[in-house]
Amino acid sequence: MLRCPACESEYEDRWRCSCGHALEFADPPRPDPDAPDAREGLWAFEAFLPVDHRVSLGEGYTPLVDAPDWDAQFKLEYVFPSGSFKDRGATTTLSRALDVGAERVVEDSSGNAGAAIATYAARAGVDCEIYVPASVKASKLRAIERAGADVVRVEGSRQAVTDACVEAVEEGAGWYASHAWNPAFFAGTATVAYELAHQRDWSVPDAIVLPLGHGTLFLGAYRGFRALQEAGWTDSMPRLLGVQAAGYDPIAREFESKRRGSGRDGVASGETPDPDAAVETNDLADGIQIRDPARGDQIRAAIEATDGDCIGVDAAATERELDALHARGFYTEPTCAVAPAGLREYRERGVLDEGSDVVVPLTGSGLKG
């Protein structure tokens, strides 16, 4: 059963409430403490998941490694089967699709989510259609096409891609396997918190610095750590520090407005910045070019609840960090670099002390960049 947190309507299966708000599972599991078996991958935490284990490629338990040059730990989310953390949500979303009898799934994506949904749809034996920007990277397009999915290329902005996909879904194109809207996707991304806590012997870091577009990993981390704390497996929550791409950073600019009191770029505290305002855009980080996150209210609430923050980083900082990552053996795509670039900025601003215990997920493979 799905429930709307805004109006409390309930549905057996629907991708969005009739009031326009995102839906959640009505009764999330609350398991007793147990010793997870890492050999089962992220499904070692099936007791926390509101869907049955139906579709899998052995995903999960990505490496957690020390990164001395950043005085942090990196969780290598780019080693998943399709090359990004989006496989966490794809395995649970396609499992849910089978549960509800979906015969065809539809998704819109700048690349990684589309590749993940297409890959797991192929594994599930379900037809798939992915809407992508006309400018999608060839490497990501190949991953989608090789999995047998139909591709619809859409001219215009990233929002135009979503609008075209939603219109098709509403006209009966298929079941919406959206990484931004479908609650099953967020059930999967929450496993990053379960794995991370287990890998650290149930010790929670002081902070996690994450790239932030639609917030699929950001909100997953928040929900996962909250579930662990409520279940009594851990005793604290990490600060969640988001990093957006400059020019696609509405939440970062809102929080900057709050810090300054009177706003930045003429934006009053708490107001949504004008998405058409003339600002430098970080076009290097193509995976998070989202100007209106579907779950923006939930992202803001997660930041507030964890004493977190959100900042934007420009293309120059992203490129410098990407070069540094590659030089030290972390072969990631450009979007990944915004998080470690943000880590440096947070330290420079004094948001994080040099001795803070910090984890940074590296989210997508350089083979797809």
BATI-839606 format. One line per 3 residues: number of its first residue (from 1); their letters; for each residue x, y, z of C-alpha. Coordinates in steps of 0.1 Angstrom, whole numbers, always signed. Example, Ala and Ser with C-alpha at 12.3 -4.5 7.8 and 13.67 -1.06 7.14 Angstrom:
1) AS) +123,-45,+78  +137,-11,+71;
//
This chain:
1) MLR) +0,+0,+0  +12,+35,-9  +3,+66,+11;
4) CPA) +6,+103,+4  +23,+122,+32  +6,+154,+21;
7) CES) -31,+144,+19  -30,+109,+33  -47,+93,+3;
10) EYE) -38,+56,-2  -33,+36,-33  -24,+1,-43;
13) DRW) -2,+13,-71  +3,+47,-85  +34,+68,-94;
16) RCS) +22,+101,-79  -7,+112,-57  -37,+129,-74;
19) CGH) -28,+160,-53  +6,+160,-70  +28,+149,-41;
22) ALE) +52,+120,-41  +40,+88,-25  +56,+66,+1;
25) FAD) +51,+30,+13  +24,+31,+40  +40,+7,+64;
28) PPR) +78,+5,+61  +93,-26,+78  +110,-22,+112;
31) PDP) +132,-53,+116  +149,-65,+148  +187,-63,+149;
34) DAP) +204,-91,+131  +238,-98,+115  +236,-91,+77;
37) DAR) +254,-114,+53  +274,-94,+28  +273,-123,+4;
40) EGL) +237,-114,-3  +246,-79,-15  +222,-51,-7;
43) WAF) +195,-77,-3  +212,-87,+29  +190,-59,+43;
46) EAF) +158,-73,+28  +141,-70,+62  +142,-32,+57;
49) LPV) +129,-33,+22  +91,-30,+14  +95,-52,-18;
52) DHR) +103,-88,-24  +137,-99,-38  +127,-106,-74;
55) VSL) +153,-91,-97  +190,-90,-90  +225,-89,-105;
58) GEG) +244,-93,-73  +245,-56,-66  +256,-40,-33;
61) YTP) +283,-39,-7  +304,-15,-28  +339,-10,-14;
64) LVD) +345,+16,+14  +381,+28,+11  +403,+54,+28;
67) APD) +410,+85,+8  +439,+102,+26  +442,+131,+2;
70) WDA) +407,+141,+11  +409,+130,+48  +378,+110,+42;
73) QFK) +364,+76,+32  +351,+70,-3  +323,+45,-10;
76) LEY) +328,+33,-45  +293,+33,-59  +306,+33,-94;
79) VFP) +314,-4,-93  +278,-15,-97  +267,-38,-126;
82) SGS) +256,-8,-148  +283,+15,-135  +264,+37,-110;
85) FKD) +246,+38,-77  +213,+39,-96  +214,+1,-96;
88) RGA) +204,+3,-59  +170,+17,-70  +167,-3,-102;
91) TTT) +168,-37,-84  +140,-27,-60  +120,-9,-87;
94) LSR) +120,-38,-111  +112,-62,-83  +82,-39,-75;
97) ALD) +73,-39,-112  +71,-76,-112  +50,-76,-80;
100) VGA) +24,-54,-96  +24,-72,-129  +40,-45,-151;
103) ERV) +47,-57,-186  +65,-25,-198  +84,+1,-178;
106) VED) +91,+37,-188  +117,+60,-174  +133,+94,-181;
109) SSG) +170,+100,-174  +201,+119,-184  +218,+85,-186;
112) NAG) +227,+66,-155  +192,+59,-142  +181,+49,-177;
115) AAI) +210,+25,-181  +201,+10,-147  +164,+6,-154;
118) ATY) +171,-8,-188  +197,-33,-174  +174,-46,-147;
121) AAR) +144,-46,-170  +164,-69,-193  +172,-91,-163;
124) AGV) +135,-92,-154  +123,-99,-189  +102,-67,-190;
127) DCE) +99,-44,-220  +115,-10,-214  +114,+25,-229;
130) IYV) +138,+53,-218  +134,+90,-225  +167,+108,-227;
133) PAS) +180,+143,-237  +190,+145,-273  +225,+154,-261;
136) VKA) +229,+122,-240  +264,+109,-238  +270,+81,-264;
139) SKL) +284,+58,-237  +253,+60,-216  +230,+56,-247;
142) RAI) +249,+25,-257  +243,+10,-223  +206,+16,-226;
145) ERA) +203,+3,-262  +224,-28,-256  +200,-38,-229;
148) GAD) +173,-39,-255  +154,-8,-243  +136,+15,-267;
151) VVR) +151,+50,-266  +132,+83,-272  +154,+113,-276;
154) VEG) +139,+146,-266  +152,+180,-276  +153,+208,-250;
157) SRQ) +160,+209,-213  +161,+180,-188  +127,+190,-177;
160) AVT) +114,+187,-212  +125,+151,-212  +105,+144,-180;
163) DAC) +75,+162,-193  +75,+141,-225  +79,+109,-205;
166) VEA) +51,+118,-180  +28,+126,-210  +36,+92,-225;
169) VEE) +30,+74,-192  -4,+92,-187  -13,+81,-222;
172) GAG) -7,+44,-213  +29,+39,-224  +38,+18,-194;
175) WYA) +45,+16,-157  +65,+47,-146  +98,+33,-131;
178) SHA) +109,+68,-122  +140,+73,-101  +126,+107,-90;
181) WNP) +90,+96,-81  +88,+59,-76  +90,+51,-39;
184) AFF) +105,+16,-47  +136,+34,-61  +142,+52,-28;
187) AGT) +138,+20,-8  +167,+7,-28  +189,+38,-24;
190) ATV) +184,+36,+13  +206,+5,+14  +237,+28,+10;
193) AYE) +231,+37,+47  +227,+1,+58  +258,-11,+41;
196) LAH) +279,+19,+52  +269,+15,+88  +276,-23,+87;
199) QRD) +310,-18,+70  +319,+6,+98  +308,-18,+126;
202) WSV) +276,+3,+131  +296,+35,+136  +279,+65,+119;
205) PDA) +302,+91,+103  +299,+127,+114  +289,+137,+79;
208) IVL) +282,+124,+44  +288,+147,+14  +267,+137,-17;
211) PLG) +260,+151,-52  +224,+163,-53  +201,+164,-84;
214) HGT) +168,+148,-78  +182,+136,-44  +178,+99,-50;
217) LFL) +210,+89,-31  +207,+119,-7  +172,+110,+4;
220) GAY) +181,+73,+4  +209,+79,+28  +186,+100,+51;
223) RGF) +159,+74,+51  +183,+45,+56  +201,+61,+86;
226) RAL) +168,+71,+101  +155,+36,+98  +187,+22,+114;
229) QEA) +183,+46,+143  +146,+39,+148  +154,+1,+147;
232) GWT) +180,+6,+174  +209,-5,+152  +227,+29,+155;
235) DSM) +224,+58,+179  +229,+89,+157  +224,+105,+123;
238) PRL) +251,+119,+101  +250,+154,+88  +239,+153,+52;
241) LGV) +258,+178,+31  +245,+182,-5  +265,+195,-35;
244) QAA) +247,+208,-66  +261,+219,-100  +262,+257,-103;
247) GYD) +234,+270,-124  +213,+239,-114  +214,+246,-77;
250) PIA) +181,+259,-65  +184,+243,-31  +220,+255,-26;
253) REF) +209,+291,-34  +180,+288,-9  +203,+278,+19;
256) ESK) +228,+305,+8  +199,+330,+11  +192,+318,+46;
259) RRG) +228,+321,+56  +230,+357,+43  +197,+367,+57;
262) SGR) +187,+389,+28  +193,+365,-1  +217,+360,-30;
265) DGV) +211,+372,-65  +181,+392,-53  +164,+361,-38;
268) ASG) +148,+366,-5  +154,+340,+23  +133,+309,+18;
271) ETP) +122,+318,-17  +129,+296,-48  +155,+313,-70;
274) DPD) +146,+322,-105  +157,+292,-126  +161,+315,-156;
277) AAV) +184,+340,-138  +218,+345,-156  +243,+324,-136;
280) ETN) +273,+304,-146  +263,+268,-153  +283,+237,-144;
283) DLA) +276,+217,-176  +304,+192,-167  +281,+176,-141;
286) DGI) +255,+165,-165  +240,+139,-142  +226,+164,-117;
289) QIR) +213,+192,-140  +180,+194,-122  +164,+228,-116;
292) DPA) +133,+216,-99  +138,+184,-79  +106,+163,-77;
295) RGD) +111,+158,-39  +125,+192,-31  +105,+196,+0;
298) QIR) +118,+163,+14  +154,+172,+5  +151,+204,+24;
301) AAI) +135,+187,+54  +164,+161,+54  +189,+189,+54;
304) EAT) +172,+207,+83  +167,+175,+103  +204,+165,+102;
307) DGD) +219,+200,+106  +230,+197,+70  +236,+221,+42;
310) CIG) +237,+225,+5  +262,+243,-18  +268,+247,-55;
313) VDA) +302,+241,-72  +313,+254,-106  +328,+236,-136;
316) AAT) +363,+246,-128  +362,+231,-93  +346,+200,-107;
319) ERE) +373,+195,-133  +401,+201,-108  +386,+174,-85;
322) LDA) +380,+150,-114  +417,+152,-124  +426,+146,-87;
325) LHA) +404,+116,-85  +417,+101,-117  +453,+107,-106;
328) RGF) +447,+87,-74  +430,+58,-91  +393,+67,-88;
331) YTE) +381,+65,-123  +348,+83,-121  +326,+103,-144;
334) PTC) +325,+141,-140  +293,+143,-119  +310,+123,-92;
337) AVA) +336,+150,-87  +312,+176,-74  +310,+158,-40;
340) PAG) +347,+158,-32  +349,+193,-46  +321,+202,-22;
343) LRE) +340,+186,+6  +369,+210,+1  +345,+239,+0;
346) YRE) +327,+228,+32  +361,+226,+50  +371,+260,+37;
349) RGV) +339,+275,+50  +344,+259,+84  +312,+238,+81;
352) LDE) +335,+207,+86  +366,+205,+108  +397,+189,+94;
355) GSD) +392,+161,+119  +356,+154,+110  +348,+118,+101;
358) VVV) +334,+121,+66  +322,+97,+39  +318,+106,+2;
361) PLT) +300,+83,-22  +316,+82,-57  +285,+76,-78;
364) GSG) +293,+69,-115  +320,+52,-135  +344,+71,-157;
367) LKG) +338,+44,-184  +304,+62,-189  +318,+97,-188;
//
